[in-house]
C-alpha cells in the first residue's frame, strides 16, 4: 500500500476515534443533565421551599401592620384627648 493511502486510512481512523470519544462525552453530559434536572425537581418538592413561599406573604402582612401603626397611634392620641376633655374628676375646678 502506498504512503498516501496509509495516510488516508490513518486520518479516517483518527477522525472516527475522535468522533467516538466526542459522542461518549456528549452522552455523559446529557445523562448528567437529566440527573441534575431530576434532582432540581425533587428539591422543589422539599418543605423548606413551600415555607419560604408562605413566608413572603407573612412578611407582607407584617409590613402592612407596621405601616398601620402610625395611623393607629394618631387615632389613639385623638381618642385620649377626647376622653380627657369629657371626663372631669369630682372636686376638680372647672378650667
Steps between C-alpha positions, in 0.01 A plus 500: 500500500636840413567762769213734391244217538642419840474869594134508395416190700685637803315831470163326471575282802612805700181689409283200591675459836460873567128489410449192718662671798301815431168312494592311817558831677182654356300201620651535847421872507141432393460229766640727772272782384195275531613388846548861606156600368343211692672613819388860453140385463538290814650794689204718399274259689687549828296660781749784546409648163127502580581663833707765323213571262258533792742726688481760223131544575575519872761769442252704295243476781758613758604797285135605456445470877805717572377759250162502676660569840551870428134559420392292801725703730353824365144374549587389855642843578184672372278261701697565821476875453125467448464292815703749703276786388182308584607356834522735795583339835288595809631798683693642209459860418354592165774617293 
